[in-house]
Structure formats: structure tokens, C-alpha cells
Amino acid sequence: MQPHAITSVTKTVYDEMDHVKAALRITLDSITPDFLTSWDMNSLMSTTVDPDTPILCQILDAAAQTERGAKENKIKDGSTACHAIMTQLAKQRSNQSNYFCAPFTLCLWTNGASRQTIEALHRCGLCISFPSLFKLISNLATHCLKRASQIAQGLHIMCYDNINISTSNFVEQRSDAPAKVQSGTFAVVYEVCSGNLGQMCLTPMLQRAQQATDLHFNADIRPNCEQRQNFRSQLRIHVIDILLENCPSFAGYERTPLLQHKQRRKLPAAGHRTKQYPLRTSTIDESSITGNIAVIHDVLRTKDVNTFTKLQNLQLGFGLFHLVMNFIWALLHVHRGSINQTGSLSYFFALLDRTRLGCEHPDYHTLLATLLQILRGIILNAWTVECQYESLAQFAKSNPSPDELLLVADHILGNHAT
């Protein structure tokens, strides 16, 4: 009976795999960014494939786990592994069964998998080939550019920054040797949230720019009373946040309404994410005025002479990253001091055993992390001084009210942060 049973099961599995092949069939040209956004292998397999392949599913389930594991193991589930095996078999059966292997290959490539790894998995039916991967990337890039072009017809924000790509680990010793690092520019178009077209009319902006007078410190730069009060309110919350983040004894205070930052300009609803549309990377170096103009012309594509080509329509805004980077470099330049000067940055660098911060422009991330650590330490020490208890743990046991924390934060700002 066993040979007859094997023949019957084999024929049934053969027919079921035809359903799997049809369900997982998708060409590379049909894969779009929207498809990848909504892609879910287990959902499709459970709703479309599993009902039509009961025998194959039972065989794979029996091979994947024991009866005891199926009943008692609530953490490990063999469904994903079984579904991956089914897609692997479908890819072996038809080269167009790319529903799993194409997104999986993209995932490996974006996480740095080598060409040899992808080609090896292609032989196993888990990935598409490396040339097919580059074709897929090119198709997706074309789709992304079309979407970005549509968004750019309406209200949008364009941001760009430099990018440096290492081209080789070795430097060739010849006159026309290629550069070890290729510099370029990467641009992104963002969709404007709650934008008002009436507020973006160019004519009033140009008129105000032409009629603008010189800036005066008291009238144009110095914050007014309301702005100073709001700024101090934000500083108090920052001082309290340092205490709550570094002292577990104060757990629970972070949800207190009085200890939240006040919104001056309300942010979008919770869960909102700005839609972004990356553009192709160019080899234009944007580190100069000429380079910035070349990037804008390359991205926005115009050849006539008007207010746009004169760049009068741009409302410029510096990047927060560059603001922080130049700010901490300025702090280092002003407050570096010497290692023998108590309270100087050099003193704290030695105390924290930080190296490579002695140059004029040290590594941004290392310097920022060190300055934040110094700030937290100083503020925590100020809390110990101002709370009038022997330790912060004893202060926490006294169950201070939010108003008391705000009062101590005011004392810290007045006595230690001015």
C-alpha cells in the first residue's frame, strides 16, 4: 500500500504546487514601492495559498515540529519557515515566482549582503540573481522618481546633503587614478503637512525682501517677554527630564501633565509620519555656492530665465544637524581651557578618559555624546545640591510634588545654569 499512497500523495502535491506557483507569480516589472510597503508573506500565504494546499501544508508542518512542540510551544511557530520553504519550491518550479525572493533579496542587499551571498541564496531558490536585483532597483528608482515628480507639482519641501561613497580600499599609484572617495549630493522631496498655498505666494515675499531694513537687536532679535517665559519653561522641563532619565527612584513622574513640554506650535497628530520621496544621488559637490545652485537646477530642471532661475523663490532653512555641529564646535573653542583648569572641557575630557577631542574639529558624534554626558552630570550634581537632601534617593522617598520639582528646577537654572 505504501507505494500507492506515495504515488497518490505525490500527484496531489504536484497539483497543489501549481496553485502555489500561480499565487506567488509576479514579475520584477510589476514590483512597485506600494507593493513593498504592503508586502506581508505570512498574510498572503495564510489566506491564499494554505487553503489550496492542505496536503503539502500538513507534510511541512509534520517535518517542521514534533507533536509535543505543536501543542506546548507557544513562542516558536513553524509557519514562517514552512511558508519560506513553499516559496523556495515555487521559485524552483517557476522563475516568475518572485513574491518572496524579490523583497527578501532587497532586504539582504540594503543590509550589506555581498554579491556572493546573494548569488548563493539564488542557487537555493531564496533570492533573485544579482543582475535581476539591479534591474529591480532601477525599476523601483524610476517609480520613486515619478512619485516625487507628482509631489513636486504641489506643496513640497526639498532637502539635500552631501554624501561620500568609498570606491576602493586601495589607492592606485598613477597620475589618473580614480578617487578613493566619490563625493555627491543626495536630495529628498517631502510632502508638506497642512500647507496653505496662499501663504506661499512669491510676490509678497519678494516685495518684503526688497523693502527690508537693517536688523536691530532690540526690535528684531531680542526675544520678547512671552518668548522668554516660554523658553524658560522649556529649560525647566529639560532639567527635570535629566533627573527622571537618570534616577530610577523617580519612575512615574514622566507621565505627569505638569512636567510635559508646552506646545507653542502644535505638532501633527500622534503617529503622523512625514512622507518622503528620495531622488537619485548626483555627483555634484554641494559644498560651494556654485555647487548648491547646480544641485537645485539638476533636481528642479528648468532652463528659462525668471525668478526661479534667480533662486528668488527659495525660502532657505539650515539643517538642524549643521546647527548643532557648529554650535558644539563653538562651545569647544570657547570653553576648552586646560587640563589643570577645574571645570574646563579639557578637565572633564581627562576625567571621563575621552581621547581624540583635542583637535579643532573633532568627531561630531563623539563630541556631542561627551558634552551631553558632562551636562547630565553637572545637572544631576545641581539637583543634589538644591534638593536639600543627602541624596537624590532620599529626595525621591519624600514624594515631591510636580510643583516642588519645578521650583527646584528654577533654582538650578538661576544658580547653576546662568
N, C-alpha and C positions, 0 to 999 in steps of 0.2 A: 504493500500500500504506500510505502514511503516514496518510491519513485513517482507514482501517480500524483501524490499530494504535492511533491516538489514541482512537478510539471504544471499542476493547476495553479499553485501559488505564483510560480514564475510568470505564467501567462497573465494573471491578474495584476501583478506588479508592473509588467510591461505596459499594460493598458493604462494603469494609474499614472505611470510616468509620462504618458502622452498628455494627461491633464496638467501635470506639474510643468512640463515644458511649455505648454500654451500659456499657463498663468504667469510664468516668470519671463516670458518673452518680451524684450524691449531692446530696441536698437540704441546705439550710442547717440545718434542724432535726435532721438526722442527724449533724452535726459535733459531736463531744464533745471534752473535754480529752484523753481517752485516744486518740482518733483523731489529734489533732495531735501527741501525744507519739510515736506510732509512724509518723507520716507520712513516706513516702520516695517521691518521684515516680519516680526512675530505677528503683528496685526493682520497683514495680508495672508500669511501662511495659515493662521488660525481660522480666518473667515472664508478664504477662497480655496486653499489647497487641501487642508486637512479633511474637510467633509468628503472630498472626491478621492481620497487615498487612504481608506481605513486600514487596509491590509499592510501597506507599506509603513504607515504610522505605528501600527502595533509591533511590527518587526523591529523598527528602530528603537521604540520605547523599551522593548524587551532586551535589546542589546545594550542600551544606554545605562540601565539601572536595574538593580535587583528588586524583587517584590517587597522586601523589607524597606529598602530605600524609598520606593514609591509611596509607601504608606506612612513612614515615620519622618523622613527627611523633609522638613518644611522650608529649608533655606536653599538647598541646591535643587534646581529644576532642570531636567534634561531636554526641555522643549527647544531651547535656543540651539543646542548642539545638534539635535535631530533636524531642525529646520535648516541649519547650515549644511548638513550632510545632503539633504534633499536638493538644495540649490547647487551643491557641488556636483551631484549626479546629473541635474538638469543641464548644467554647463557642459559636462562631458557629452551629453546626448545631443545638445544643440548649441552652437556657438553664439546664438542670439539670445540665450537665456542669461541676460545681464542684470536682472533685477537686484541680485545681491552682490555679485562680484564687482560691478562698476562702482557703486558707492563705497564698498569695502576697500577697493584699490585707492580711491581718492582719500579715504581716511588714513591709509598707510602712508601715502605719498606726502600728505600735509604734516604728518608726524615724523617725517625724516627717514622713511624706509628707503633702502638703497635699491638701485635698479636690479641687482642680482636677487634680492629678496623678493621683489615683485614678480620677476620672471620665474623664480622657483615656485611661488604660490600659483602662478598662472598654469604651470605644468600640472599642479594638483587640482585645478578647476576652481580655485578660490578667488582668483584675480583675473582681470583682463591683461593683455600683454602691455609692455611698456610703450610701444608705438601707439597702441589704441588709447592708452592713458593720455598721451599728449594730444591726440585728436579730440578726446573728450574735454580736456582742459581748454583747448582752443574753442570748441563749440560753446562751452559754458561762459567763456570770456566774451564771446560775441553776444550771447543772450544778456549778460550783465551790462554790456555797453548800450544795448538797445533800451534796456530798462532805465539806465542812467540818463540817456538822451531824452526819454519821455519825461522824467522827473525834472530835468534841467529846463524844460519848457515852462515850468511853473515856478513857484516859490522854492528856492533851494539855497543851501549854503555849500560852498566849495572850500575844502581844506586840502592842503598838501604839505608834505615834509620830505626832507632828503632821505635817501636810502643808500646804503653801501653794501655791496654784494662781493664776497670774496670769490675770485675767479680761479685761484690756484694756490696750493700750499708751497709752491716752488717759484722762485724768481729766475727767469731765463736771463742769462748773461749775454745780451746782444742789444744793439742800438735800437731796433724797432720792436723790442719785446713788449708783449701785452701788459697792461697794468695789472698789478696783483689785486687791486680793488676797483670795481666798477661803481662809480657814483651815478645817481639818478634821482628822480623825483616820483613820488607815489601820491596820487590825488584821489580824493573821495568826495562824492556828492551826497549831501544829507538832505532829507526831506524836512521842510520847516513845519514845526508843530504849531497849530493855531496862528498861522501867519495871516497878515492883513495886507492885501495888495495896495490899498490906499496909503498905507504908511511907508511904502517903498517907492513912491513916485520920485523920479530923479530930479526933476526941475526944481522943486523947493529945496532939495539938498544942495544943488549947485548954487542956487541963489544965496543961501545962507553961508556957504563956503566962501563965495566971492565978497560978501559983506561982513565977514567975521573980523572982529577986532582982536587986539592982543589979549592974551590971558592975564588976569590979575589974581594974585594969590587969594586975597580975602573974598573976592566975589566968585571966582570960578573954581578954585582948587580946595580951599579950606572947607571941611565938612561943616554943615550947619548943626544946630543943637539936636535935632531929631536924628540925624545920621550918626552923630557921636554917641547918643544914647543907644541906638541900635547896635553900633559896633561894640560898645562896652558890654551889652547884653550877650553878644555872641562870644566875646572873650571869657565872660564868666562861665558859660556853658563849656567852653573848651577846657578851662581849668578844672572844672568838675569832672569832665569826661576822663581826663588823665587819672584822677583819683579812682573813678569807678572801673577803669580798664585794668589798673594795676593792683587793686586791693580787693581780693575776693570777698572780704568781710562786708563790703557794701553791695553785695548782689541784690538785685531787685530795684535799686534806685533808678536804673537806666530807663525804666518804663514810666517814671513819674512825669506827668504833664508839665510841671513847673521847670523840669530840668531838660526840656527839649529846646532845640534851636527854633527861634521865631522866624517865620517865613516873611520876608519882605516882598518877594515876588514869587507867587505860588508856583510850585513845580507841577508838571502834569500828574495825572492820577497814578496811583501805585501800580507798578507793573509795566508802565509805559517804557518802550524802548525806541529810541530814535532810529528810523530806517536809514540804512547806509548803503551806498552803491559805489563800490570801488571801481576805479578806472585802471587802464593799463599803465604800467610803470614805464616812464620815459628815461632816456639817458641825458636829459637836460639837467645841468647843475644849477640849483636854485639858490646858491649861496651868494649871489650878487644881484644888483638891481636889474641888470640885463637878463640874468637867468630867471628872475621872478616874472619879468614881462614875457619871456619866451614860454614859460610854463603856462601862463594864462592864455596866451594865443594858441598854444598847442592843444589845450583842453577845450576851450570855448569856440575855437575855429571861426574866425571872421577875417575878412580881407579888406573891408571898406574903411573909410576914414570918418569917424564920428566920435561921439562921446565915449563909446565903448573902447575904441582903439586908443583913445587918450587915457583910458583907465579911470575915467571920472565916475563911473557907475559903481566902483568898488567901495564898500564900507569895510575898512580894514580892521582886523582884530588879531592881536598877538595870541600865540598859543600859551596856555597855562603852564605847560611843561617848560617852555623857554623862560617864562616869567620866574618860575621857582628856581630854575637852574642859575640864572643871572643873579637872583636875589641871594641865594646861599653862597655863591662865589663872592658877592659883595660883603656878606657877613664875615666870610673867612678873611677877606682882605683887611677889613676894619678891626676885627676882634681877634686876630690870630695871636698876637702877643708872643711871649717867650715861655719856655717850659718852666722857668723859675717864677713866673708871674701867676700867683694863685687866682683862679677864676678865668684865665685866658683860655682860648680854644686849644692852644698848644698844650697847656696844662691838662685839660680834660682828655686830649688825644693820648697823652702819655699815661694818664690814669686808667683809661679804657684799653690801653695797649693797641691803639689804632695806628697803622702804618700807611705809607703812601698818600698822606694827606698834606705833605709839606710843600707841594708844588703850587703854582699859581692857579691852575685849573685842574684839580684832582677829579677822579671818577665821580660822576653825578650821584649815582645810587649809593655809593659808599659814604660820601659826604652827607647826603640827606639823611640816611639812616643814623649816622653818628650824631648829627645835630639834633634829630628828634629824640634820640636816647638821652642826650645831655639835657634837653628841655624837660623831658619827663622826670628825670632825676631831680632837677632844680625845683620843679613844681611840687613833686612829692615831698621834698625836704621842706618846702614852704608850708605845705599842709601840716607837717609835723610840728613846725614852729607855731603856726597860727591857731591850731585846733585846741591848744591849752590842755592837751592830754600827753601822757608819757609816750604813747604810741598810737598809730592810726587804728590798730585793732581795738584798743580801749575806746577810742573815739567812735568806732562803729558800734560797740556794745552799748553806748549811750543812746543809740537810735536817734541821731539828729534829724530834725525835720528838713524838708527841702529848703525852707526859708533860711534855716541856720547854715546850710551848705552854701547858699547864695551869699550870705553875709560874710562867711569866711573867704569865699572866692573874691569878694570885693576887697577884703583886707590884703589878700595875696597880690591882687593887681596893684593896689596902692603902695604896698610896702616892698614888693619884690619884683615887680614887672614893669616898673617905670624908670 
